[in-house]
């Protein structure tokens, strides 16, 4: 009889922060409305995205974009079978900020 300690988990392993952010950027870039909103809010230029994707600060901004609009966050999570908490934890890792500290 399984107990809470040996029950198999049906949850996939959590992706690392950088992989999750790059996946999110690809998802955003694949939707004309999302990429337009992202570029408008960040001031980034589409020609700079590939180079910027290698920078942790930019990747934190990608996740911040998702977290700043719940419908977008939930659509991304559904499309990639991740939890909103995974996005928040990845954002914390990349940004060095913590949601529960009161300092954002």
N, C-alpha and C positions, 0 to 999 in steps of 0.2 A: 504494500500500500504506500503510494507516494506521500511524502510529507512536504511541508513547505521548503525544506532544506534540500531535498533531492528531486524535486519536481522539475522535469525538463522545461526549459524556457522555449516559448514559441517565438520569441523576439529575435530578430537578426542582430548580429553584432553591430555596435555603434560605429559609424564611419569616423575616421580621424577628422579633425577640424578643417584642415586644408582641403581634403577631398570633398567634404560636405559643401564648403564654400565654393569651390570650383564647379561642383555639380549644380549648385544654386545659380551661379553665374551663367552656366550653359542653359539652364532652364529659363532664366530671365531673358537671355539673348534670343531664345527660340520663339518668343512671343512678342510681336510688334508693339502691342500696348504696354507690356511690362518693360521692355527695353527703352521705350520712349520715356516712360515715367522714371525709370532708373537714371537715365542720362540727364533728364531735367533736374532731378533732385540732387544728384551727386556733382553735376557740372563736368562729368567725364565726357570724353569724346569717344565715339565708337572705335576709332582707329587706335586708341590708347588701351583698350580693354585687354588685349593679349599680354602686353608688357605689364600692365598694372596687376593682372591676376597673380603674378608672382610675389606680390607684396602683402605681408600679413595685415597691414593696416587697411589696405583696399579690400582684402577678403573679409575682414571684420565689417567693413561698410556694406558689403554684399549681404551679409547675414543681418545686419542692422536694418537694411532695406526690407527684408522679409519680415522681421519682427515688428517693424513699424506699421504694418498693415495686416491685421489678422486674417482677412480673406485670402490674401496672397500667401501668407505663411501656411494656412491650412491647405490651400491648393498644392503648394510645393510638397508639403508633408505627405499628402495623399498620393501624389504622383510618384514619390520616391520611397514610400514606405518607411518614413522616419517620423519620430515624435517631435512635437514642438520643443520639448525639453532638450532634445539632441541639438537642435538649432541654437537654443539659448546657451547650452554648455560649450558648443563650438565657438560661438560669439565671445563668450567669456575668455576662452583660451586665446583666441586671436587678438582680442582687444586689450586683455589684461584688466578688464573691469568686471565687477561682480554685481549682479542685479540685486542681491540681498543686502548689500553693504550700505545702501542709501546714497552711494556715489556713482553717478553714471556719467 
